[in-house]
């Protein structure tokens, strides 16, 4: 954790290996597989579908009180991104299906939030954080790429942005890129081992993901991630 916090503060980016994440979360392979089952219960992202890509997701928003470390799930609300962030959806209040009760109650999810809160504290120390949680499944087929980021390189308009790989199936592509604000590459990596966690200071970086395509064109590919932001 100290290495992650130091790298985020100094360079604005850190790639945490699956082994590191598993150790910090204190979860093994079987527990991780059980947590990943939540991704079979996502809902269609109609906004992405309207732009020609197949993406499933849910969305929830929490308030974290820094002094106590307690997370409070807020009432469902539209997801809106601020100016000077995501050019594709600025000014659009997107409504997504909420997180399921079983997902919110999962102890692995709680452990992930605590880990990310420790990372976010390296960047700022506000009295409270607003934490946005997005479980995603991007689906690629022989006749349609899976676009994890149809908007291209962008910011989310937050302080910390994180991407935790849950699973990949029959997938090529899905390469994560982090760039500085001038567009110079800082890191390019394919998150291919479940538990790998990419962290970035969203105030100092841009990010993008290449299309997901099937390795075997006779069946679909998917890439499951948990994107969590702290603002």
C-alpha positions as CSV (number, residue, x, y, z in Angstrom):
1,X,0.0,0.0,0.0
2,X,2.8,2.4,0.8
3,X,4.2,1.9,-2.7
4,X,0.8,2.6,-4.3
5,X,0.3,5.8,-2.3
6,X,3.8,7.1,-3.0
7,X,3.5,6.4,-6.7
8,X,0.1,8.1,-6.9
9,X,1.4,11.2,-5.1
10,X,4.6,11.4,-7.1
11,X,3.6,10.2,-10.6
12,X,-0.2,10.1,-10.6
13,X,-0.3,6.4,-11.6
14,X,0.1,2.9,-10.1
15,X,-0.4,-0.6,-11.4
16,X,-1.1,-3.0,-8.6
17,X,-0.6,-6.7,-9.4
18,X,-3.2,-9.3,-8.7
19,X,-1.0,-10.8,-6.1
20,X,-0.7,-7.5,-4.3
21,X,-4.4,-6.8,-4.5
22,X,-5.3,-10.3,-3.3
23,X,-3.0,-9.9,-0.3
24,X,-4.4,-6.5,0.7
25,X,-8.0,-7.7,0.3
26,X,-7.2,-11.1,1.9
27,X,-9.2,-13.0,-0.6
28,X,-8.3,-16.2,-2.5
29,X,-9.2,-17.6,-5.9
30,X,-12.5,-19.1,-4.8
31,X,-13.7,-16.0,-3.0
32,X,-12.7,-13.9,-6.1
33,X,-14.7,-16.2,-8.4
34,X,-17.8,-15.8,-6.2
35,X,-17.4,-12.0,-6.3
36,X,-17.2,-12.2,-10.1
37,X,-20.6,-13.9,-10.3
38,X,-22.2,-10.4,-9.8
39,X,-21.1,-9.5,-13.3
40,X,-23.6,-12.1,-14.6
41,X,-26.4,-9.8,-13.2
42,X,-25.7,-6.5,-15.0
43,X,-28.1,-4.5,-17.1
44,X,-27.9,-3.2,-20.7
45,X,-26.2,0.2,-21.0
46,X,-28.7,1.8,-23.5
47,X,-26.5,4.8,-24.0
48,X,-23.6,2.7,-25.3
49,X,-26.0,0.5,-27.3
50,X,-27.3,3.6,-29.1
51,X,-23.7,4.2,-30.2
52,X,-23.3,0.7,-31.5
53,X,-21.5,-1.1,-28.7
54,X,-22.6,-3.8,-26.3
55,X,-22.0,-2.9,-22.7
56,X,-23.6,-4.0,-19.5
57,X,-23.3,-2.1,-16.3
58,X,-24.9,-1.0,-13.0
59,X,-24.2,2.2,-11.0
60,X,-24.2,3.3,-7.4
61,X,-23.0,6.3,-5.5
62,X,-21.7,6.4,-1.9
63,X,-20.6,9.0,0.6
64,X,-17.4,8.3,2.5
65,X,-16.9,10.2,5.8
66,X,-13.1,10.5,6.1
67,X,-13.0,10.8,9.9
68,X,-14.9,7.5,10.5
69,X,-14.2,5.6,7.2
70,X,-17.9,4.8,6.9
71,X,-19.5,4.4,3.5
72,X,-23.2,5.4,3.0
73,X,-25.1,4.3,-0.1
74,X,-26.9,7.3,-1.5
75,X,-30.3,7.2,-3.1
76,X,-30.3,6.3,-6.8
77,X,-29.4,9.3,-9.0
78,X,-28.6,10.0,-12.6
79,X,-24.9,9.8,-13.5
80,X,-23.6,13.1,-14.8
81,X,-20.0,14.0,-15.7
82,X,-18.7,17.5,-15.2
83,X,-17.4,19.9,-17.8
84,X,-13.9,19.4,-19.1
85,X,-14.1,15.6,-18.6
86,X,-15.8,13.1,-20.9
87,X,-16.6,14.8,-24.2
88,X,-19.1,12.2,-25.3
89,X,-21.5,12.6,-22.4
90,X,-21.1,16.1,-21.0
91,X,-24.5,17.5,-20.2
92,X,-26.2,14.1,-20.4
93,X,-27.8,12.7,-17.2
94,X,-27.5,9.0,-17.7
95,X,-29.8,6.7,-15.7
96,X,-28.5,3.2,-15.0
97,X,-29.9,0.3,-13.1
98,X,-28.7,0.4,-9.4
99,X,-26.3,-1.9,-7.8
100,X,-27.9,-5.0,-6.4
101,X,-28.3,-5.5,-2.7
102,X,-26.2,-8.6,-2.8
103,X,-23.4,-6.7,-4.5
104,X,-23.4,-3.9,-2.0
105,X,-23.5,-6.4,0.9
106,X,-20.6,-8.5,-0.5
107,X,-17.6,-8.3,1.9
108,X,-15.2,-8.3,-1.0
109,X,-16.8,-5.1,-2.3
110,X,-16.4,-3.5,1.1
111,X,-12.8,-4.5,1.2
112,X,-12.2,-3.0,-2.3
113,X,-13.7,0.3,-1.1
114,X,-11.5,0.4,2.0
115,X,-8.4,-0.3,-0.1
116,X,-9.3,2.4,-2.6
117,X,-10.0,4.9,0.2
118,X,-6.5,4.4,1.4
119,X,-5.1,5.0,-2.1
120,X,-7.3,8.2,-2.5
121,X,-6.0,9.6,0.8
122,X,-2.5,9.9,-0.9
123,X,-4.1,12.5,-3.3
124,X,-6.3,14.5,-1.0
125,X,-7.8,14.5,2.5
126,X,-11.3,16.0,2.3
127,X,-13.9,15.6,5.1
128,X,-15.9,13.4,2.7
129,X,-15.6,11.7,-0.7
130,X,-18.2,11.0,-3.2
131,X,-17.5,7.5,-4.5
132,X,-19.0,6.3,-7.8
133,X,-19.1,2.6,-8.5
134,X,-19.5,1.1,-12.0
135,X,-19.4,-2.7,-12.6
136,X,-18.9,-3.1,-16.4
137,X,-19.0,-5.9,-18.9
138,X,-17.9,-5.0,-22.4
139,X,-18.8,-7.6,-25.1
140,X,-17.0,-8.1,-28.4
141,X,-18.1,-10.2,-31.3
142,X,-16.8,-11.0,-34.7
143,X,-19.0,-8.4,-36.3
144,X,-18.9,-5.7,-33.6
145,X,-15.9,-4.6,-31.4
146,X,-16.5,-4.2,-27.7
147,X,-15.9,-0.5,-27.0
148,X,-15.0,0.0,-23.3
149,X,-14.3,3.7,-24.0
150,X,-16.3,4.8,-27.0
151,X,-15.4,8.4,-26.2
152,X,-11.7,7.8,-26.6
153,X,-9.1,9.3,-24.3
154,X,-10.8,11.3,-21.6
155,X,-10.9,12.3,-17.9
156,X,-13.7,11.5,-15.5
157,X,-13.6,14.8,-13.7
158,X,-12.7,13.2,-10.3
159,X,-9.7,12.9,-8.1
160,X,-8.9,9.1,-8.2
161,X,-10.0,6.8,-11.0
162,X,-9.5,3.0,-10.6
163,X,-10.0,0.0,-12.8
164,X,-10.1,-3.5,-11.2
165,X,-10.1,-6.5,-13.6
166,X,-12.6,-9.1,-12.6
167,X,-12.5,-11.4,-15.6
168,X,-11.6,-11.8,-19.3
169,X,-13.1,-14.4,-21.6
170,X,-12.0,-15.2,-25.1
171,X,-10.7,-11.7,-25.4
172,X,-8.0,-9.9,-27.3
173,X,-7.5,-6.1,-27.0
174,X,-8.9,-4.2,-24.1
175,X,-5.5,-2.5,-23.6
176,X,-5.6,0.2,-21.0
177,X,-3.7,3.4,-21.7
178,X,-2.9,6.3,-19.3
179,X,-1.5,9.5,-20.7
180,X,-0.6,12.9,-19.3
181,X,-2.8,15.9,-20.1
182,X,-0.7,16.7,-23.2
183,X,-1.5,13.2,-24.6
184,X,2.0,11.7,-23.9
185,X,1.7,8.0,-22.9
186,X,2.6,7.1,-19.3
187,X,1.5,3.5,-19.2
188,X,0.1,1.0,-21.6
189,X,-1.0,-2.4,-20.2
190,X,-3.5,-5.2,-20.8
191,X,-5.2,-6.1,-17.5
192,X,-5.2,-9.9,-18.0
193,X,-5.1,-11.4,-14.5
194,X,-8.2,-11.0,-12.3
195,X,-7.4,-8.7,-9.4
196,X,-5.0,-6.4,-11.3
197,X,-5.8,-2.9,-10.3
198,X,-4.9,0.3,-12.3
199,X,-5.0,3.5,-10.3
200,X,-4.6,7.1,-11.6
201,X,-4.9,10.7,-10.4
202,X,-7.6,11.8,-12.8
203,X,-6.7,15.5,-12.3
204,X,-3.3,14.9,-14.0
205,X,-4.0,12.1,-16.5
206,X,-6.2,10.9,-19.4
207,X,-7.2,7.3,-19.9
208,X,-8.5,5.1,-22.8
209,X,-9.1,1.4,-23.6
210,X,-8.7,-0.2,-26.9
211,X,-11.5,-2.3,-28.4
212,X,-12.2,-5.8,-27.1
213,X,-12.4,-8.5,-29.8
214,X,-12.9,-12.3,-29.6
215,X,-9.9,-14.5,-29.9
216,X,-12.2,-17.2,-31.3
217,X,-14.6,-15.5,-33.7
218,X,-17.2,-18.2,-33.2
219,X,-18.1,-17.0,-29.8
220,X,-18.3,-13.6,-28.0
221,X,-15.6,-12.0,-25.9
222,X,-16.1,-10.2,-22.7
223,X,-14.1,-8.0,-20.3
224,X,-15.4,-7.5,-16.8
225,X,-14.1,-4.6,-14.7
226,X,-15.0,-2.6,-11.6
227,X,-14.5,1.1,-12.2
228,X,-14.6,3.2,-9.0
229,X,-13.9,6.9,-8.7
230,X,-13.4,9.2,-5.7
231,X,-14.3,12.9,-6.0
